[in-house]
Amino acid sequence: MKMRYFYLLTVFLLALTLTAGCTQPIKKPAEEGANRAAEETRQGTEKLTDKAQENLPVADLRTLQEVAADDKYTKGCLSCHKVDNGQDRTLKTTMKKFKKHPPVASNATIKNCLSCHRKKPARLAKLQLKLHQAHAKSETFYPKLKGTCVSCHKIKDNGDIQVKGE
């Protein structure tokens, strides 16, 4: 009788061990949302970049090194988002278009944006996607200002890409 219980207990523990070894780690809902948002951002950015390049004349498709060397947007966002020729394009004015967004200081920079949006991965992914969409679809950024990726981003010596002003 004891042997029978021992045999059943052994089979149960073996089944439990095999089952536990095959399960996937449980992801937290917030982690899944952030991963999904990051993947959507990556895919959306690739599509937007392709679309933006379709709108550029062939002469404007230069190497990244050529574009970076001719950088006239050294201040990143604030190179364009400023008061210029009587038009207020500051981040404060731009963000007023978004009803749910909290008020932005008149001297706001990308650091202010990132200090809030980096607190939650999904919020950061949404910011990245919206910024890329807004600039890729802009009637000013690519066609008139000849904006490129390096208008907003800088490439560090180690190859990492960073937002200017961060």
C-alpha positions as CSV (number, residue, x, y, z in Angstrom):
1,M,0.0,0.0,0.0
2,K,2.8,2.4,0.9
3,M,4.5,1.6,-2.4
4,R,1.3,2.6,-4.3
5,Y,1.2,6.0,-2.6
6,F,4.9,6.5,-3.2
7,Y,4.4,5.7,-6.9
8,L,1.5,8.1,-7.2
9,L,3.3,10.9,-5.4
10,T,6.4,10.4,-7.7
11,V,4.2,10.6,-10.8
12,F,2.5,13.7,-9.5
13,L,5.8,15.5,-8.7
14,L,7.3,14.5,-12.0
15,A,4.2,15.9,-13.9
16,L,4.3,19.0,-11.8
17,T,8.0,19.5,-12.6
18,L,7.5,19.0,-16.3
19,T,4.5,21.3,-16.4
20,A,6.3,24.1,-14.4
21,G,9.4,23.9,-16.6
22,C,7.3,24.4,-19.8
23,T,5.3,27.4,-18.8
24,Q,6.0,30.9,-20.1
25,P,6.9,33.7,-17.6
26,I,3.8,35.7,-16.7
27,K,4.0,39.2,-18.0
28,K,2.4,42.0,-16.2
29,P,-0.3,43.8,-18.2
30,A,1.6,47.1,-18.1
31,E,4.7,45.3,-19.5
32,E,2.7,43.7,-22.3
33,G,1.1,47.1,-23.1
34,A,4.5,48.8,-23.2
35,N,6.0,46.1,-25.4
36,R,3.0,46.3,-27.8
37,A,3.2,50.1,-27.9
38,A,7.0,50.0,-28.6
39,E,6.5,47.5,-31.4
40,E,3.7,49.6,-32.9
41,T,5.9,52.7,-32.6
42,R,8.7,50.9,-34.4
43,Q,6.5,49.6,-37.2
44,G,4.7,53.0,-37.5
45,T,8.0,54.9,-37.6
46,E,9.3,52.6,-40.4
47,K,6.2,53.2,-42.5
48,L,6.4,56.9,-41.9
49,T,10.1,57.1,-42.7
50,D,9.4,55.2,-46.0
51,K,6.5,57.6,-46.8
52,A,8.5,60.6,-46.0
53,Q,11.4,59.5,-48.2
54,E,8.9,59.0,-51.1
55,N,8.1,62.7,-50.8
56,L,11.7,63.8,-51.0
57,P,13.4,64.6,-54.4
58,V,16.1,62.2,-55.3
59,A,18.8,64.9,-54.8
60,D,17.7,65.1,-51.1
61,L,18.5,61.4,-50.4
62,R,22.0,61.9,-49.1
63,T,24.0,59.7,-46.7
64,L,23.4,60.2,-43.0
65,Q,26.9,61.5,-42.6
66,E,26.3,64.2,-45.3
67,V,23.1,65.2,-43.7
68,A,24.5,65.3,-40.2
69,A,27.5,67.4,-41.3
70,D,25.1,70.0,-42.7
71,D,23.0,70.4,-39.5
72,K,21.2,73.6,-39.3
73,Y,18.9,72.4,-36.5
74,T,21.4,72.3,-33.7
75,K,18.8,73.1,-31.0
76,G,16.6,70.2,-31.9
77,C,12.9,70.9,-31.2
78,L,13.6,74.5,-30.4
79,S,15.2,75.1,-33.8
80,C,11.7,75.2,-35.2
81,H,9.4,75.4,-32.1
82,K,9.9,79.0,-31.4
83,V,8.3,82.4,-32.2
84,D,9.5,83.3,-35.7
85,N,8.2,85.9,-38.1
86,G,5.3,86.6,-35.8
87,Q,4.2,83.0,-35.7
88,D,4.2,81.2,-32.3
89,R,5.3,77.6,-32.8
90,T,6.6,77.1,-29.2
91,L,5.9,73.8,-27.6
92,K,3.5,75.5,-25.2
93,T,1.4,76.8,-28.1
94,T,1.7,73.5,-30.0
95,M,0.5,71.4,-27.0
96,K,-2.6,73.6,-26.5
97,K,-4.0,71.7,-29.5
98,F,-4.3,68.6,-27.4
99,K,-7.2,69.0,-25.1
100,K,-6.2,66.3,-22.5
101,H,-2.6,67.4,-22.3
102,P,-1.7,69.4,-19.1
103,P,-0.4,73.0,-19.6
104,V,3.2,73.4,-20.8
105,A,5.6,76.1,-19.6
106,S,6.5,78.8,-22.1
107,N,10.2,77.8,-22.0
108,A,9.5,74.0,-22.3
109,T,12.1,71.8,-23.9
110,I,12.2,68.1,-24.9
111,K,13.6,67.5,-21.4
112,N,10.3,68.6,-19.9
113,C,8.4,66.3,-22.2
114,L,10.6,63.3,-21.5
115,S,10.6,63.9,-17.7
116,C,6.9,63.0,-17.7
117,H,6.6,60.6,-20.6
118,R,9.5,58.4,-19.5
119,K,7.6,57.6,-16.3
120,K,5.5,55.0,-18.2
121,P,6.8,53.0,-21.1
122,A,3.4,53.1,-22.9
123,R,3.3,56.9,-22.6
124,L,6.8,57.2,-24.0
125,A,6.0,54.9,-26.9
126,K,2.9,57.0,-27.6
127,L,4.9,60.2,-27.6
128,Q,7.5,58.8,-30.0
129,L,4.8,57.6,-32.4
130,K,2.9,60.9,-32.3
131,L,6.0,63.0,-32.8
132,H,7.1,60.9,-35.8
133,Q,3.6,60.9,-37.3
134,A,3.3,64.7,-36.9
135,H,6.6,65.4,-38.5
136,A,6.3,62.8,-41.3
137,K,2.8,64.1,-42.3
138,S,3.8,67.7,-41.9
139,E,3.4,70.0,-44.9
140,T,6.3,72.0,-43.5
141,F,8.9,69.7,-41.9
142,Y,9.9,67.6,-45.0
143,P,8.8,69.7,-48.0
144,K,9.6,73.2,-46.9
145,L,12.3,72.9,-44.2
146,K,13.9,69.8,-45.7
147,G,13.8,68.2,-42.3
148,T,15.4,64.8,-41.8
149,C,15.9,62.4,-38.9
150,V,19.0,64.3,-37.8
151,S,17.0,67.5,-37.5
152,C,15.6,66.1,-34.3
153,H,18.1,63.3,-33.5
154,K,21.9,63.2,-33.0
155,I,24.1,60.2,-33.5
156,K,26.6,59.7,-30.7
157,D,30.1,58.5,-31.3
158,N,29.1,54.9,-30.2
159,G,26.3,54.9,-32.8
160,D,23.4,55.4,-30.3
161,I,20.7,57.7,-31.5
162,Q,19.5,60.3,-29.1
163,V,17.0,63.2,-29.3
164,K,18.7,66.6,-29.4
165,G,18.4,68.6,-26.2
166,E,17.9,65.6,-24.0
